[in-house]
Amino acid sequence: MKKINLFLLSLGLFAFINHANAQNDSTTKAHQILRLEQQLADALQIDTALWSKYLDPTWHIVDEDGNGMFKKEFLTSFKPFPKSIAIHAEVTKPVFSFHGDVAVVQYVADEYETAYGQQVHTTYGTMDVWYRKGDSWRMLSMEDFEIPALPPAVKVSDDILKSYTGTYRLDDDHIAIVELKDGNLNLQKNKGAIVPLHAETYNVFFRKEDARGRKLFVKDENGQWQLRERRNGQDLVWRRIN
């Protein structure tokens, strides 16, 4: 019995050591890749040689506008920033997945830009695929998108806001009520939750829960008010019925 217990104990210890070694190996790999990611971020639009060194010959990117480019076209697009523009991006919030010598990393590129004396800040969600080559790494692909952010709200006069109030119909089963209360425009659909609308311009509004969607109040060709719910250039049209 003692021999069996010692055997089981040794198996458990062996498994623990292997698990610890695997964790240490993953941590080392992650640190190596993060250093490369930051080096590439610092060299963007500046150092084609550095980017070329770490990109696989078949490397492909899908950028924030949905455009796809292979390595040669991407590197050819490098141009120095104008003197009035300076950009720095930090690689933040990395999440790694490893499968042998292949690594997938997702991170947020936290970008700060000084442009013509003004400060601009944005963030990009990025996912890169790397594979080990000898003692180093090569990137196989990249995909990034600009993370939507809410604009600052502007003040719109009550007279303009009041002109948007009323009942709007999408179809026979969907009714929306737009009301003005305490200087704020509110939207309620089918007697559901009342949602505040915040003005981006005098007739374009947004919800704080939805950075990509917009609500537009416009008149049709007959002068009747419409509420257009817009996302990615596509509209759902509600027509005011009273």
Order of alpha helices (4+ residues) and beta strands (2+ residues): alpha-alpha-beta-beta-alpha-beta-beta-beta-beta-alpha-beta-beta-beta-beta-beta-beta-beta-beta
